[in-house]
Amino acid sequence: MPVVTERADTAAFVAAGQGDFSFMVEMFAEPEFGKPVADWIRTPVVPYLKNYGEDGGIDDGAALFIARLDDRLAGHLAVSRNWNGYALIEMIGVDRSMRGQGIGSALIEQAIAWTKVENLPGLMLETQNNNLAACALYEKHGFRLGGIDRCLYRGLDPQSSEIALFWYREV
């Protein structure tokens, strides 16, 4: 059965967010502009589970979408208008047990379609250099690395090795 995405109200979005969105961190990558994610230099680390947990920072005006696979909630996406005129993917997540089945791609395509309907020039989002599966997904959908911030996560942990990566895609 194909992945189905649909516009969601807050309750459905929250329900879709009850899944396991964690991922195993096994390495950090050194991002490079103009170089494919697969070619970034990687530094292995002792594996650990990363979980973003609850995020209450979704903009009140965000468009909310959910994805279903075989009638099961599989993921969610929140996208809004950013201050710079781009669409901002505020949150995207696919339940860990359902990854690799096209759900992330379906949600990204939904965000692209929303961006076109809203007549915005493109999309942007932020992830980190330890979430390489997400980086590869964004690259696959035509996003390009537009910014690298080595200090963003140091406020949470002064010893953090996480690098914020800002991805952009024109529509």
N, C-alpha and C positions, 0 to 999 in steps of 0.2 A: 504494500500500500504506500502511496507517495506521501511525502511530507506536506502538511497543510499549514499555511500561516494565515492568521486572521487578526483583525483589529480586536483589541481587548479592552475591557473596562479595568478599573483598578483591582477589583477582586480577582478576576481571572489572571491578571498579571502577577499578583501576589501569589496565587495558587501555583502558577507555573514556576515561580521562584523558590518553591519548596524543595526542589531537587538538589542533587549533589553536584555542585559546580566546581569542585576542587580539581586540582591537577597535580601531578607529580613533577617537582622541579628536580632535574638531574644535571642541569648545566645553566650557565649564563653565557650569553653571546655578546660579542663586541660589535655593535651595529655600525654599519658603514653606508653612507649615502651612495646611491647608484650601484650597489652590489646586491645581488639576490640573497635572501635570507639563508638559503642553503649554503652560501659561501662565506657567511660570517664565521669568524674564529670563535670557537666554543671552549669554555673552561668548565670541566666537570666539577660537581660539588657532591657532598654526601647527600643522597636523595632525601627530600622531605616533601610533605604534602602542603600545598598552598591552597587556602580557601579564602575567598574574598568576603564571605559572610554576607550579612544583611547590609544593604546600601540604601539608606534613607534619603540620598541626595538627588533623587530623580526630580527634574523640573516639573512643576505642576502642569505646564502646558505640553508636556511630552506626549507624542503619539506612542501608544503601547501596543505591542503585538505579541502573540504567543504562537508557538509551533506545536503541532501534534503529529505523532507518528503512531499509526494503528490506534487512533483515538486516545492515545496516552499523551499527557502533557510532556513535551520534550525540551522546550526551551522558551526563552523570551528575549525581547528587544525593546529598548526605549530609545526614541530618537526625537530630537527637538531642534528648534532654530537656535543656533549659537549667535553670540554677539557680533561675530565677524561675517555673518551672512551665510555661512555654511550650515548644513545639517550636522548635528553632533550626535553620534551614537553614544549615548550616555551609559548604556548597559547592554550587553549581549551575553547570553549564557546558554549552554546546552548541557542537559543532564549528562553526567559522566557515563552512565550506563547506555546512553544512546548515541554517543559520539561516533563519527565515521560513517554516518548514514545520510549526509547531505542536509542536516538540520541547520547548521551554522551557515551554509551557503544559501539556504532558503531564506533565512532571516536577513542576511546581508542583501539579497535581491529585493526583499521587502523594503528595506531601508533605502535602497537605490530608487525603487519605484516611488516611495513617499517623497523623496527629495525632488524627483522630476515633477510630481503633481504639485508640490509646493513652489515650483519654479526657482529652486535654489541652485547655485552654480556647482555644488559638490558636497561631499561628506568628509567628516573628519572623526577621528577617535584616538584614544590613547590606550596603550598597553605597555608591557614591560619586556625587558630583554631576557626574562626567564620564562616567558610564555611563548615559546617558539612555534607551537602548533597554531596559536592565534595569529602570529606574525605571518606564517606561511599562508593561512587562510585569507588574510587581508590582501597579501601580495597577489594571490591567485585571482582575486576579484578586482584587480586593477588599482589597488591602493599603492601609493608610494610613500616611502619614508620622507617626511617633511621636517621633522624636528627631533632632536635628541636633548634630553635634560638629565644630566648626571646628578643633580642636587635635589630634585623634587621629593624623593622619598627619605632624604636625610633628616627631615623634620620628625618623621615617625621613628627612625632608627639611624643615629649618626654613623653606624657601621654598615649600613645597607649597601649591598652590591647591585640593587635594582636600578635600572636606568629607564626613565620614562621615554617611550617612543610615540611620537605623534604621526599618525598616518592620514593621508589625504587622497581623495579620489574625485576627479571632476566628473560631471554627468553629461 
